[in-house]
């Protein structure tokens, strides 16, 4: 309610009180707002300090105002009821078909309305187009493509009275009709294949909505049904899975907007998405700017802010966003035939069962590793320097895959393992890799301990001695944070593979022959159990 068109408006102020108190800057709401102490004006950004200081000086001077003829401030209000009387907000009324003098020109009632206005304005219709011109107009208007010479000849030689009507029907039945006219609705629906704004994310299934629109035009879907499906297709009844799928896809209309999913204020993001949906629905189906009522009653149309937020409450009840630093949007599977759904449900149940078994086996595997007194660090736990490529091409890997250097950037790539959970003691350090003729024959692996650095070279063209692992030797570790294992591709002549590093506890003193044999037997037995568990996991 703040008006600044007179001195009286300044002194009276708006809903928050007087904008200023002459001679008292610290009591003036205007100055507080300029300083961003209460309100923040202007919203686009704070004014420079020197300008704010000028306002302070002006208020201290008594806020002199050269405008004369002070008047009583009258707040202008929006008459919503009066606005509803505008013709576009009233129910559609039927009008009698006008009589025209040139009755032969008109073929339909629409023609008669047009001809009546032409006669009123004393306008004469253009002459009938030649058939060559007519066929080109029909082709370009209906499908956006020119007719071929053969199609033109066929039309020119067709002397039947319904030749034009049959050609129109033929073009309306063409799939190109939906492609030609559907694009206009796609513009209205702000169709795109990415989000725009901030980090642009891809709408990987946007093409489904595009095809839905094209099919709707080609099948002459009733417009009221077209509207309902796009606003609430997921809530509508359906006769079969095909109709349900189509209605689900239609609701992409509400999603395909320019949204900054990086917005960190998630409440603000949610309301921005809702506002974008409301604005799109208003523009697309009512040709109105409903978004104006987000901040105040609409200035031109009879839409109060209360109506806006009532509609916003409906949209807010829909689960649209997924959490995260960069948010996403909810996804759901499309309906499928009953027999396929049965197979999918059976698959999901089996997958859940196998996942549960896998977790149990992984737990048992960890226990077996502990029995063998070893620690395994997968490549996923390593720190990478340079561009290492993830792969699962060669099987029998540790964890979910392995990495390789792509046989590129030699001397610029490292893989660092830090054994943080390692207790002080002596360990046999082992590297896991898969062998092949294309592998590097001399891969440098540096073992960094409290006692110094030791570099061992591994021939990865030779199969590891212990399944997937090859021993690098035994080393003393103290369990400090500076200890690490570093695999490099410097000076290598092939692909460098890194799958995992394993530490197996080794006795500090040399064992007797019997102790060695017993340890080997126990180690092999435990290794067999681990191998069996890994086999079951796969």
C-alpha positions in Angstrom: 0.0 0.0 0.0 3.0 2.4 -0.1 2.6 5.3 -2.6 5.4 7.7 -3.4 3.5 10.0 -5.8 3.2 12.7 -3.2 4.7 13.9 0.1 1.6 12.7 1.8 2.2 9.2 0.5 5.7 9.2 2.0 4.5 10.3 5.4 1.5 8.1 5.5 3.3 5.0 4.3 1.9 1.6 3.6 0.9 -1.5 5.6 4.1 -1.3 7.6 3.7 2.3 8.7 5.2 5.6 7.7 8.0 5.4 5.2 10.0 8.1 7.0 10.0 10.5 9.9 11.3 13.9 8.9 14.5 14.8 10.8 14.8 11.3 12.3 16.7 8.9 10.0 17.0 6.2 12.6 13.2 6.0 13.0 12.6 6.0 9.2 11.6 2.6 7.7 12.8 3.8 4.3 16.4 4.1 5.5 16.2 0.7 7.2 15.1 -0.8 4.0 17.9 0.8 2.0 20.4 -0.5 4.5 18.9 -4.0 4.3 18.3 -4.0 8.0 14.6 -4.9 7.8 13.2 -5.0 4.3 15.6 -5.1 1.4 15.1 -2.4 -1.2 15.6 -2.4 -4.0 15.3 -6.2 -4.3 17.8 -6.3 -7.2 20.6 -5.3 -4.9 21.8 -2.9 -2.2 22.5 0.7 -3.3 26.0 2.1 -3.1 26.9 3.5 0.4 27.2 7.1 -0.9 23.6 7.1 -2.2 22.3 5.7 1.1 24.2 8.4 2.9 22.5 11.0 0.7 19.1 9.6 1.8 20.1 9.9 5.4 21.2 13.5 5.0 17.9 14.3 3.2 15.9 12.9 6.0 18.0 14.8 8.6 17.1 18.0 6.7 13.5 17.3 7.2 12.9 15.4 3.9 12.2 18.6 1.9 9.9 17.8 -1.1 9.4 20.4 -3.9 6.0 18.9 -4.8 3.1 21.1 -3.9 -0.6 20.6 -3.7 -0.5 17.7 -1.2 -3.5 15.5 -1.5 -5.1 12.8 0.6 -3.7 9.5 -0.3 -6.3 7.1 -1.5 -5.3 3.4 -1.9 -6.4 1.9 -5.2 -7.9 -1.5 -4.9 -8.6 -4.2 -7.4 -12.3 -4.9 -8.0 -12.2 -8.7 -8.5 -16.0 -9.0 -8.9 -16.0 -6.3 -11.6 -13.2 -8.1 -13.4 -15.2 -11.3 -13.6 -17.7 -9.5 -15.7 -15.3 -9.2 -18.6 -16.6 -11.2 -21.6 -13.8 -13.8 -21.5 -14.7 -14.9 -18.0 -18.4 -15.5 -18.9 -19.8 -18.8 -20.2 -19.8 -19.3 -23.9 -23.0 -18.2 -25.6 -24.5 -19.5 -28.8 -25.1 -16.9 -31.5 -27.5 -17.3 -34.4 -25.8 -17.9 -37.7 -26.0 -14.6 -39.7 -27.7 -14.3 -43.1 -25.4 -13.3 -45.9 -26.1 -12.0 -49.3 -23.3 -14.0 -51.0 -24.6 -17.4 -49.9 -22.7 -19.4 -52.6 -19.3 -18.4 -51.1 -20.0 -20.0 -47.7 -19.8 -23.8 -47.2 -20.0 -23.9 -43.4 -21.4 -21.8 -40.6 -17.9 -20.5 -39.8 -17.7 -19.3 -43.4 -21.1 -17.5 -42.9 -19.8 -15.6 -39.8 -16.7 -14.6 -41.8 -18.6 -13.5 -44.9 -21.1 -11.5 -42.7 -18.3 -9.5 -41.3 -16.7 -9.0 -44.7 -20.0 -7.7 -46.1 -20.3 -5.4 -43.1 -16.9 -4.0 -43.9 -17.7 -4.0 -47.7 -14.8 -6.5 -48.4 -14.8 -8.8 -51.3 -13.3 -12.3 -50.9 -10.3 -13.2 -53.0 -10.9 -15.3 -56.1 -10.8 -19.1 -55.9 -7.2 -20.4 -56.0 -6.0 -22.4 -58.9 -5.7 -26.2 -58.2 -1.9 -26.1 -58.4 -1.8 -23.3 -55.8 -4.5 -25.1 -53.7 -2.7 -28.4 -53.4 0.6 -26.6 -52.3 -1.3 -24.6 -49.7 -3.0 -27.7 -48.3 0.3 -29.6 -48.2 2.2 -26.8 -46.5 -0.6 -25.9 -44.1 -1.4 -29.5 -43.0 1.9 -31.4 -43.0 4.5 -28.7 -43.6 5.9 -30.4 -46.7 5.5 -29.7 -50.5 3.7 -32.1 -52.7 5.7 -34.1 -55.2 5.2 -33.6 -59.0 3.4 -36.9 -59.1 1.0 -35.9 -56.3 0.3 -32.6 -58.1 -0.4 -34.3 -61.4 -2.7 -36.8 -59.7 -4.7 -34.0 -58.0 -5.0 -32.0 -61.3 -6.3 -35.0 -63.1 -8.9 -35.8 -60.4 -12.1 -34.1 -61.6 -14.4 -35.5 -59.0 -16.3 -33.0 -56.9 -14.9 -34.3 -53.6 -11.3 -34.3 -54.7 -10.4 -31.5 -52.3 -12.1 -33.1 -49.3 -10.4 -36.5 -50.0 -7.0 -34.8 -50.2 -7.6 -33.0 -46.9 -8.6 -36.3 -45.3 -5.5 -38.0 -46.7 -3.2 -35.3 -45.3 -5.0 -35.3 -41.9 -4.4 -39.1 -41.8 -0.7 -38.6 -42.5 1.7 -39.0 -39.5 3.3 -35.7 -40.7 0.2 -33.9 -39.6 0.9 -34.5 -36.0 4.6 -33.7 -36.5 3.7 -30.4 -38.2 1.0 -29.2 -35.7 2.2 -30.9 -32.5 5.3 -28.7 -32.5 3.1 -25.6 -31.7 1.8 -27.3 -28.6 5.3 -28.4 -27.7 6.3 -24.7 -27.7 3.3 -23.9 -25.4 4.4 -26.8 -23.1 8.0 -25.4 -23.1 9.3 -28.7 -24.3 13.0 -29.4 -24.1 15.3 -32.3 -23.4 17.2 -30.6 -20.6 16.4 -28.5 -17.6 18.4 -25.4 -18.3 19.4 -23.1 -15.5 22.4 -23.9 -13.3 23.7 -27.4 -14.0 21.6 -28.4 -17.0 20.3 -31.9 -16.5 18.9 -34.2 -19.2 15.3 -35.2 -19.4 16.2 -38.7 -20.8 12.6 -39.6 -21.5 11.3 -36.3 -22.8 10.9 -37.9 -26.2 8.0 -39.9 -24.8 6.0 -36.7 -24.2 6.9 -35.4 -27.6 5.5 -38.6 -29.2 2.4 -38.4 -27.0 1.7 -34.9 -28.4 2.2 -36.0 -32.0 0.0 -39.1 -31.5 -2.7 -36.9 -29.9 -2.9 -34.7 -32.9 -2.8 -37.6 -35.3 -5.6 -39.5 -33.5 -7.7 -36.3 -33.1 -7.8 -36.7 -29.3 -10.6 -34.6 -27.8 -9.1 -31.4 -26.4 -10.7 -31.7 -23.0 -9.2 -35.2 -22.6 -5.8 -33.8 -23.8 -5.9 -31.2 -21.0 -7.0 -33.6 -18.3 -4.3 -36.1 -19.1 -1.5 -33.5 -18.9 -2.6 -32.1 -15.6 -3.8 -35.3 -13.8 -3.1 -38.3 -16.0 -1.7 -40.3 -13.2 -4.9 -40.0 -11.2 -7.4 -40.9 -14.0 -9.0 -44.2 -14.4 -7.9 -46.3 -17.4 -9.3 -49.3 -19.2 -5.9 -51.0 -19.7 -2.2 -50.6 -19.2 -1.7 -48.9 -22.6 -4.1 -46.1 -21.7 -2.6 -45.8 -18.2 0.9 -45.6 -19.7 -0.2 -42.9 -22.1 -1.8 -40.9 -19.3 1.4 -41.2 -17.2 3.5 -39.9 -20.0 1.2 -36.9 -20.5 1.9 -35.6 -17.0 5.5 -34.8 -18.2 3.8 -31.5 -19.2 4.1 -30.4 -15.5 7.8 -31.4 -15.4 9.4 -30.0 -18.5 10.2 -26.6 -17.2 13.4 -24.6 -16.8 14.5 -25.4 -13.3 17.7 -24.8 -11.3 17.9 -28.0 -9.4 21.1 -26.7 -7.8 19.1 -24.3 -5.7 20.3 -25.0 -2.1 17.2 -23.5 -0.4 15.0 -26.6 -1.0 11.8 -24.9 0.2 12.4 -22.1 -2.3 13.1 -24.7 -5.0 9.9 -26.5 -4.3 7.9 -23.3 -4.5 9.7 -22.2 -7.7 8.8 -25.5 -9.3 5.1 -25.1 -8.2 5.1 -21.5 -9.5 6.4 -22.6 -12.9 3.8 -25.3 -13.1 1.0 -22.8 -12.2 2.2 -20.3 -14.7 2.4 -22.9 -17.5 -1.1 -24.2 -16.8 -2.4 -20.6 -16.8 -0.7 -19.7 -20.0 -1.4 -22.9 -21.8 -5.0 -23.5 -20.9 -6.4 -20.1 -20.0 -4.1 -17.6 -21.7 -3.6 -15.9 -18.4 -0.5 -14.9 -16.3 -1.5 -16.6 -13.0 2.1 -16.2 -11.7 1.4 -12.5 -11.0 -0.7 -13.5 -8.1 2.2 -15.1 -6.3 3.1 -11.8 -4.7 -0.2 -9.9 -4.8 -3.7 -9.9 -6.3 -3.5 -9.8 -10.0 -3.4 -6.2 -11.3 -5.5 -6.9 -14.5 -7.3 -10.2 -14.2 -9.7 -11.2 -11.4 -7.2 -13.6 -9.7 -6.6 -13.0 -6.0 -3.5 -14.2 -4.3 -5.7 -16.5 -2.2 -6.7 -18.4 -5.3 -3.1 -18.7 -6.4 -2.0 -20.3 -3.1 -5.1 -22.5 -3.0 -3.9 -23.9 -6.4 -0.3 -24.0 -5.1 -1.5 -26.1 -2.2 -2.8 -28.7 -4.7 0.5 -28.8 -6.6 2.5 -28.9 -3.4 0.7 -32.1 -2.4 2.5 -33.8 -5.3 5.8 -35.5 -4.6 7.9 -34.0 -7.4 11.5 -33.5 -6.1 14.1 -35.9 -4.9 16.6 -34.8 -2.2 20.3 -34.0 -2.8 22.8 -31.2 -3.2 21.6 -31.2 -6.8 18.0 -32.2 -6.5 16.2 -34.4 -9.1 12.7 -35.3 -10.0 10.7 -38.4 -9.0 10.5 -41.3 -11.5 8.2 -44.2 -11.8 8.0 -47.3 -14.0 5.6 -47.2 -16.9 2.7 -49.8 -16.8 3.4 -53.0 -18.7 1.3 -56.0 -19.7 0.1 -58.1 -16.8 2.3 -61.1 -17.7 5.3 -58.8 -17.9 4.4 -57.2 -14.6 4.2 -60.6 -13.1 7.7 -61.4 -14.4 9.0 -58.0 -13.1 7.6 -58.6 -9.6 9.1 -62.1 -9.6 12.4 -60.7 -10.7 12.3 -57.9 -8.0 11.5 -60.6 -5.3 14.4 -62.8 -6.5 16.7 -59.8 -6.7 15.8 -58.7 -3.1 16.4 -62.3 -1.9 19.8 -62.5 -3.7 20.8 -59.1 -2.4 20.0 -60.2 1.1 22.1 -63.4 0.5 24.9 -61.3 -0.9 25.0 -59.1 2.2 25.2 -62.2 4.4 28.0 -63.7 2.3 29.9 -60.5 2.3 29.6 -60.5 6.1 30.9 -64.1 6.1 33.7 -63.2 3.7 34.8 -60.4 6.0 34.8 -62.8 8.9 37.0 -65.3 6.9 39.3 -62.5 5.9 39.6 -61.6 9.6 40.3 -65.3 10.4 43.2 -65.2 7.9 44.2 -61.9 9.6 44.2 -59.9 6.4 42.9 -56.6 5.1 41.9 -55.9 1.5 41.6 -52.4 0.0 39.7 -52.3 -3.2 40.6 -49.8 -6.0 37.4 -47.9 -5.1 39.1 -47.0 -1.7 42.2 -45.6 -3.4 43.2 -42.0 -4.2 43.7 -41.6 -8.0 46.0 -39.2 -9.7 45.3 -38.8 -13.4 42.5 -40.3 -15.5 42.1 -44.0 -14.7 39.3 -45.9 -16.5 36.9 -48.2 -14.6 36.3 -51.6 -16.2 34.6 -55.0 -15.6 35.7 -56.5 -18.9 38.0 -59.1 -17.4 36.1 -61.2 -14.8 37.1 -62.5 -11.4 37.9 -59.0 -10.1 37.7 -57.8 -6.5 34.7 -55.7 -5.6 32.8 -54.1 -8.4 35.5 -53.9 -11.0 39.1 -52.7 -11.6 40.9 -49.7 -13.1 43.5 -49.3 -15.8 45.6 -46.4 -17.2 44.3 -46.8 -20.8 47.9 -47.1 -21.8 48.1 -43.3 -21.8 49.9 -40.4 -20.1 52.8 -42.5 -18.9 54.4 -41.2 -15.8 51.5 -39.0 -14.9 49.1 -41.5 -13.2 49.2 -42.9 -9.7 47.0 -45.0 -7.5 47.5 -44.5 -3.7 46.3 -47.0 -1.1 46.4 -45.8 2.6 46.0 -48.7 5.0 44.4 -46.8 7.8 43.1 -49.9 9.7 46.4 -51.7 9.7 47.8 -52.5 13.1 51.5 -52.4 13.8 53.3 -55.6 12.6 54.8 -57.4 9.6 52.6 -58.0 6.6 52.8 -59.7 3.2 51.7 -57.0 0.7 49.9 -58.3 -2.4 48.6 -56.6 -5.5 45.5 -57.8 -7.4 45.4 -57.6 -11.2 44.4 -59.6 -14.2 47.1 -60.7 -16.6 47.2 -60.5 -20.4 49.7 -60.0 -23.2 48.7 -56.3 -23.5 49.7 -55.6 -19.9 52.8 -53.8 -18.7 55.8 -56.0 -18.0 57.4 -53.8 -15.4 54.9 -51.9 -13.2 56.5 -50.0 -10.4 54.8 -50.4 -7.0 56.3 -48.4 -4.1 55.7 -49.6 -0.5 56.1 -46.6 1.8 56.6 -47.5 5.5 58.0 -45.8 8.6 61.3 -47.5 7.8 61.6 -46.1 4.3 60.5 -46.7 0.7 60.8 -49.9 -1.3 59.9 -50.2 -5.0 58.9 -53.5 -6.5 58.3 -54.2 -10.2 55.4 -56.4 -11.2 55.2 -58.2 -14.6 51.4 -58.0 -15.3 51.7 -60.3 -18.3 52.3 -63.1 -15.9 49.3 -64.6 -14.0 49.4 -63.8 -10.2 50.6 -66.6 -8.0 47.6 -66.5 -5.5 44.5 -66.3 -7.6 44.1 -62.6 -8.4 47.0 -61.5 -6.1 50.7 -61.4 -6.5 53.0 -60.9 -3.5 55.1 -57.8 -3.4 57.1 -59.0 -0.3 56.9 -58.7 3.5 57.2 -55.3 5.2 57.0 -53.8 8.7 54.2 -51.4 9.2 53.6 -49.2 12.3 50.0 -48.2 11.5 50.8 -44.5 11.0 48.9 -42.3 8.5 52.0 -41.7 6.3 52.3 -45.3 5.2 50.9 -46.1 1.8 51.2 -48.2 -1.3 51.7 -46.4 -4.6 51.1 -47.9 -8.1 52.6 -45.9 -10.9 52.5 -46.1 -14.7 55.9 -44.4 -15.1 58.1 -46.1 -17.8 55.5 -48.9 -18.4 55.1 -50.6 -21.8 51.5 -51.7 -21.7 48.2 -51.4 -19.8 48.6 -51.0 -16.0 45.9 -52.8 -14.1 45.0 -52.1 -10.4 42.3 -54.1 -8.8 43.1 -54.2 -5.0 45.8 -54.3 -2.4 45.9 -57.0 0.3 47.8 -57.1 3.6 48.3 -60.6 5.2 49.8 -60.8 8.6 53.2 -62.5 8.6 55.2 -63.7 11.7 57.9 -61.4 12.9 60.3 -64.3 13.4 61.0 -67.0 10.8 58.7 -69.9 11.4 59.8 -73.6 11.7 59.2 -75.9 8.8 56.2 -77.5 10.6 54.8 -74.0 11.4 55.2 -73.0 7.8 53.4 -76.1 6.6 50.6 -75.7 9.1 50.2 -72.0 8.2 50.1 -72.9 4.5 47.5 -75.6 5.0 45.3 -73.2 7.1 45.8 -70.4 4.6 44.8 -72.6 1.7 41.7 -73.9 3.5 40.6 -70.3 4.4 41.4 -69.2 0.8 39.2 -72.0 -0.6 36.3 -70.9 1.7 36.8 -67.3 0.5 36.9 -68.3 -3.1 33.7 -70.3 -2.7 31.9 -67.4 -1.1 33.1 -65.1 -3.9 31.8 -67.6 -6.4 28.4 -67.7 -4.7 28.4 -63.9 -4.6 28.9 -63.8 -8.4 
